[in-house]
Amino acid sequence: MSPAATTVGPVRVATWNVNSVKQRVPRLLPWLDERRPDVVCLQELKLSDDAFSDLVGADLASRGYAAAAHGEARWNGVAILSKVGLADVQKGLPGAPGFPDPEARAISATCNDIRVTAVYVPNGRAPDSDHYRYKLDWLAALERAVRAGPDTAIVCGDMNIAPTDADVFDPAAYVGQTHVTAPERQALASLQAAGLHDVVRERWPEQRIFSYWDYRAGMFHQDLGMRIDLVLATAPVAGRVRAAWIDRQARKGTGPSDHAPVIVDLDDAPDGDIGPVVPPPSAAAKKPGTTRLPQAR
């Protein structure tokens, strides 16, 4: 990695898989007003760049955000919104594979003193499938990009991997599923070994923390989730973290995404160190082996 940039003032960074910007506008704009993040990484835009700009460009600008998007008309898509500068935008990953063509799954920009990369890692679909192998190859390209990048960096987004068994509601329920297999977890561990810290887990090592809950079967209300939305930061950034939490409030109510935003405060915590999950779930942990995934029923 190249030398770090000079550290500057406090920043709130957030990442959120919105699962369609068009569907989520009534949730996204009020959330920006409430949480007031300085930098936001979005995933699953499901819009072309022009359509994204036409839909929310004026609303974002009125709130002080510059925006860079890398989208597709129906699927995928990532964006970075920033109130603290948006320079040297790069769409995609150098050398990343496609399926079969390159997909809109990564975008990078320099926001103030930090190189920010928003990612939407391929799902993998089924272990040992062509899409699963594509996922591993794509993660290898992301790792190469991180290793070639600056020391002051954040990589965040929907990783589509639960780092450990502690990041799913019941490891037994996920046997035979993607997101938890050894090759996926090894690929994520190798990415972190490039110098990235999982800042939420490091701040809350013993806590039950999820960021995604399936829409089906009342999974959210029972707190049957998984933690697959991560903020990974290099040491110079991780050392600035004052709060790191999941905004579970944004998953409640009418018309939510199936993911909740992850929020990280650098240098100052305007809401205090209120994590790890806000508000905390009311459902107690289920006894292992008592719940099956909706797709396995």
C-alpha positions as CSV (number, residue, x, y, z in Angstrom):
1,M,0.0,0.0,0.0
2,S,1.1,3.6,-0.6
3,P,1.6,6.1,2.2
4,A,-1.4,7.3,4.1
5,A,-3.1,10.7,3.5
6,T,-3.3,13.3,6.2
7,T,-6.1,12.7,8.7
8,V,-8.8,15.4,8.9
9,G,-12.0,16.0,10.7
10,P,-14.9,13.8,12.0
11,V,-16.8,11.8,9.4
12,R,-19.9,9.6,9.6
13,V,-19.7,6.8,7.1
14,A,-22.6,4.5,6.3
15,T,-23.3,1.6,4.0
16,W,-26.7,0.3,3.0
17,N,-28.0,-2.3,0.5
18,V,-31.2,-0.5,-0.4
19,N,-32.5,-3.3,-2.6
20,S,-33.8,-0.9,-5.3
21,V,-33.4,2.8,-5.0
22,K,-36.7,3.4,-6.8
23,Q,-38.5,1.4,-4.2
24,R,-36.6,2.9,-1.3
25,V,-36.7,6.6,-2.0
26,P,-39.5,7.2,0.6
27,R,-37.1,5.6,3.1
28,L,-33.7,6.7,1.9
29,L,-34.3,10.5,1.9
30,P,-35.8,10.8,5.4
31,W,-33.0,8.5,6.6
32,L,-30.4,10.8,5.2
33,D,-32.1,13.7,7.0
34,E,-32.2,11.8,10.3
35,R,-28.8,10.2,10.4
36,R,-26.9,12.9,8.5
37,P,-24.1,10.7,7.2
38,D,-21.2,12.4,5.5
39,V,-20.4,9.5,3.2
40,V,-22.9,6.8,2.1
41,C,-22.2,3.7,0.1
42,L,-25.3,2.2,-1.5
43,Q,-25.8,-1.2,-3.1
44,E,-28.4,-2.8,-5.3
45,L,-29.4,0.4,-7.0
46,K,-31.2,-1.5,-9.9
47,L,-31.0,1.6,-12.0
48,S,-28.8,2.9,-14.8
49,D,-26.5,5.9,-14.0
50,D,-28.8,8.3,-15.8
51,A,-31.9,6.9,-14.2
52,F,-30.3,7.2,-10.8
53,S,-29.4,10.8,-11.4
54,D,-32.8,11.6,-12.7
55,L,-34.5,10.0,-9.7
56,V,-32.5,11.3,-6.8
57,G,-29.8,13.6,-8.1
58,A,-31.6,16.8,-7.3
59,D,-32.7,15.6,-3.8
60,L,-29.2,14.5,-3.0
61,A,-27.7,17.8,-4.2
62,S,-30.2,19.8,-2.1
63,R,-28.8,17.9,0.9
64,G,-25.2,18.7,0.0
65,Y,-24.2,15.4,-1.5
66,A,-22.1,14.8,-4.5
67,A,-22.9,11.4,-6.0
68,A,-21.2,8.9,-8.2
69,A,-23.0,5.8,-9.4
70,H,-22.1,2.7,-11.3
71,G,-25.4,1.1,-12.2
72,E,-27.4,-1.3,-14.4
73,A,-30.9,-1.0,-15.6
74,R,-32.3,-4.1,-13.7
75,W,-29.8,-5.5,-11.3
76,N,-26.8,-4.8,-9.2
77,G,-25.5,-1.2,-9.0
78,V,-23.4,0.7,-6.4
79,A,-23.0,4.4,-5.5
80,I,-21.1,6.7,-3.3
81,L,-22.7,9.9,-1.8
82,S,-20.4,12.4,-0.1
83,K,-20.6,15.7,1.6
84,V,-16.8,15.8,2.1
85,G,-15.4,15.5,-1.4
86,L,-15.7,13.0,-4.2
87,A,-12.6,12.8,-6.3
88,D,-10.9,10.2,-8.5
89,V,-14.0,8.1,-9.1
90,Q,-13.3,4.6,-10.5
91,K,-16.1,2.4,-11.6
92,G,-15.5,-1.4,-11.3
93,L,-12.4,-3.3,-10.3
94,P,-9.3,-3.7,-12.4
95,G,-9.2,-7.3,-13.7
96,A,-12.5,-8.3,-12.2
97,P,-14.3,-11.2,-13.9
98,G,-17.8,-11.0,-15.3
99,F,-20.7,-13.4,-15.4
100,P,-20.1,-13.5,-18.3
101,D,-19.7,-9.7,-18.8
102,P,-18.5,-7.3,-16.1
103,E,-21.3,-6.3,-13.6
104,A,-21.8,-3.0,-11.7
105,R,-20.5,-4.2,-8.3
106,A,-17.8,-1.8,-7.2
107,I,-17.1,1.9,-7.2
108,S,-14.3,3.8,-5.5
109,A,-13.7,7.5,-4.8
110,T,-11.6,9.7,-2.5
111,C,-13.8,11.3,0.2
112,N,-11.8,13.8,2.2
113,D,-8.7,11.9,3.3
114,I,-10.2,8.4,2.8
115,R,-10.3,6.1,-0.3
116,V,-13.8,4.6,-0.1
117,T,-14.8,1.6,-2.1
118,A,-18.4,0.5,-2.1
119,V,-19.0,-3.2,-3.1
120,Y,-21.8,-5.5,-3.8
121,V,-20.2,-8.9,-3.8
122,P,-21.8,-11.6,-6.0
123,N,-24.2,-13.8,-4.1
124,G,-22.8,-17.2,-5.1
125,R,-26.2,-18.8,-5.5
126,A,-25.2,-22.4,-4.7
127,P,-21.9,-23.9,-3.5
128,D,-19.7,-25.1,-6.3
129,S,-21.9,-23.5,-9.0
130,D,-20.5,-21.3,-11.8
131,H,-21.7,-18.2,-9.9
132,Y,-20.0,-19.4,-6.7
133,R,-16.7,-19.7,-8.5
134,Y,-17.3,-16.2,-10.0
135,K,-17.8,-14.9,-6.5
136,L,-14.5,-16.2,-5.3
137,D,-12.7,-14.9,-8.4
138,W,-14.4,-11.5,-7.9
139,L,-13.2,-11.4,-4.3
140,A,-9.7,-12.2,-5.4
141,A,-9.8,-9.1,-7.7
142,L,-11.1,-7.0,-4.8
143,E,-8.2,-8.2,-2.6
144,R,-5.7,-7.3,-5.4
145,A,-7.2,-3.8,-5.6
146,V,-7.0,-3.3,-1.8
147,R,-3.4,-4.4,-1.7
148,A,-2.6,-1.9,-4.5
149,G,-4.5,0.9,-2.8
150,P,-3.7,3.6,-0.2
151,D,-3.2,3.0,3.5
152,T,-6.1,5.2,4.4
153,A,-9.1,3.3,3.0
154,I,-12.5,1.8,3.7
155,V,-14.1,-1.1,1.8
156,C,-17.7,-1.5,2.7
157,G,-21.0,-2.9,1.4
158,D,-22.9,-6.1,1.1
159,M,-20.2,-8.8,1.2
160,N,-22.7,-11.6,0.9
161,I,-20.5,-13.5,3.5
162,A,-21.1,-14.0,7.2
163,P,-17.5,-13.9,8.5
164,T,-18.0,-16.5,11.3
165,D,-20.7,-18.7,12.8
166,A,-21.3,-15.9,15.3
167,D,-22.7,-13.8,12.4
168,V,-25.7,-16.0,11.7
169,F,-28.6,-16.8,13.9
170,D,-28.0,-20.6,13.8
171,P,-25.0,-22.1,11.9
172,A,-26.9,-25.4,11.6
173,A,-29.7,-23.7,9.5
174,Y,-27.1,-22.6,6.9
175,V,-25.5,-26.0,6.2
176,G,-25.3,-26.4,2.4
177,Q,-26.0,-22.7,1.8
178,T,-23.8,-20.0,0.4
179,H,-22.5,-17.1,2.6
180,V,-21.0,-19.5,5.2
181,T,-18.8,-21.9,3.3
182,A,-15.2,-22.3,4.1
183,P,-13.9,-21.0,0.7
184,E,-16.1,-17.9,1.0
185,R,-14.9,-17.2,4.5
186,Q,-11.3,-17.8,3.6
187,A,-11.6,-15.3,0.7
188,L,-13.0,-12.7,3.1
189,A,-10.3,-13.5,5.7
190,S,-7.6,-13.1,2.9
191,L,-9.2,-9.7,2.0
192,Q,-9.0,-8.6,5.6
193,A,-5.4,-9.9,5.8
194,A,-4.5,-7.2,3.2
195,G,-4.8,-4.8,6.2
196,L,-8.5,-4.3,6.8
197,H,-10.3,-4.3,10.2
198,D,-13.9,-5.4,10.6
199,V,-14.7,-2.3,12.7
200,V,-18.2,-3.3,14.0
201,R,-17.1,-6.8,15.1
202,E,-13.9,-5.4,16.7
203,R,-15.9,-2.9,18.7
204,W,-18.5,-5.5,19.7
205,P,-16.7,-8.8,19.8
206,E,-19.2,-10.7,21.9
207,Q,-22.5,-9.3,20.7
208,R,-25.3,-10.8,18.6
209,I,-25.3,-8.5,15.5
210,F,-27.2,-8.9,12.3
211,S,-27.6,-6.6,9.3
212,Y,-29.8,-8.7,7.0
213,W,-33.1,-10.5,7.6
214,D,-35.0,-12.4,4.9
215,Y,-38.4,-10.8,4.1
216,R,-40.1,-14.2,4.4
217,A,-41.4,-16.1,7.5
218,G,-41.2,-13.2,9.9
219,M,-37.4,-13.5,10.1
220,F,-36.9,-9.9,11.1
221,H,-39.4,-9.9,13.9
222,Q,-37.8,-13.1,15.3
223,D,-34.3,-11.6,14.8
224,L,-33.3,-14.5,12.6
225,G,-30.7,-12.8,10.6
226,M,-27.1,-12.7,9.5
227,R,-24.3,-10.1,9.4
228,I,-23.2,-9.7,5.8
229,D,-23.0,-5.9,5.5
230,L,-19.5,-4.9,6.6
231,V,-17.3,-1.8,7.0
232,L,-13.7,-2.9,6.6
233,A,-11.1,-0.2,7.3
234,T,-7.3,0.1,7.2
235,A,-5.5,0.7,10.5
236,P,-5.3,4.5,10.1
237,V,-9.1,4.7,9.7
238,A,-10.0,1.9,12.2
239,G,-8.0,3.8,14.9
240,R,-10.4,6.8,14.4
241,V,-13.6,4.8,15.0
242,R,-15.6,6.2,17.9
243,A,-18.9,4.3,17.3
244,A,-19.9,1.4,15.0
245,W,-23.5,0.2,14.8
246,I,-26.4,-1.3,12.8
247,D,-29.3,1.0,12.3
248,R,-32.0,-1.6,12.8
249,Q,-34.6,1.2,12.9
250,A,-34.3,1.6,9.1
251,R,-35.3,-2.1,8.7
252,K,-38.6,-1.5,10.5
253,G,-41.9,-0.2,9.3
254,T,-43.4,0.0,5.8
255,G,-41.4,-0.7,2.7
256,P,-38.0,-1.4,4.1
257,S,-35.0,-3.0,2.4
258,D,-34.1,-6.4,3.7
259,H,-30.8,-5.0,4.9
260,A,-30.2,-2.4,7.6
261,P,-27.6,0.4,7.3
262,V,-24.2,0.0,9.0
263,I,-23.0,3.3,10.5
264,V,-19.4,4.1,11.6
265,D,-18.4,7.4,13.3
266,L,-14.8,8.6,13.0
267,D,-13.2,11.0,15.5
268,D,-16.5,11.9,17.1
269,A,-19.7,10.0,17.9
270,P,-22.6,12.5,17.7
271,D,-25.1,9.9,19.1
272,G,-22.6,8.5,21.6
273,D,-21.3,4.9,21.4
274,I,-24.8,3.6,21.1
275,G,-24.3,0.3,19.2
276,P,-24.1,-2.4,18.3
277,V,-27.8,-2.6,17.1
278,V,-30.2,0.4,17.4
279,P,-32.8,-0.2,18.6
280,P,-31.9,-3.6,20.1
281,P,-34.1,-6.5,19.0
282,S,-36.9,-7.6,21.3
283,A,-36.8,-11.2,20.3
284,A,-34.6,-13.6,22.2
285,A,-32.2,-15.9,20.5
286,K,-33.9,-19.1,19.3
287,K,-32.7,-22.5,20.4
288,P,-30.3,-23.9,17.7
289,G,-31.9,-26.4,15.4
290,T,-35.5,-25.1,15.8
291,T,-35.7,-22.8,12.8
292,R,-35.1,-23.6,9.1
293,L,-34.3,-21.0,6.4
294,P,-37.3,-20.0,4.3
295,Q,-35.6,-21.3,1.1
296,A,-35.0,-24.7,2.8
297,R,-38.7,-25.3,3.6
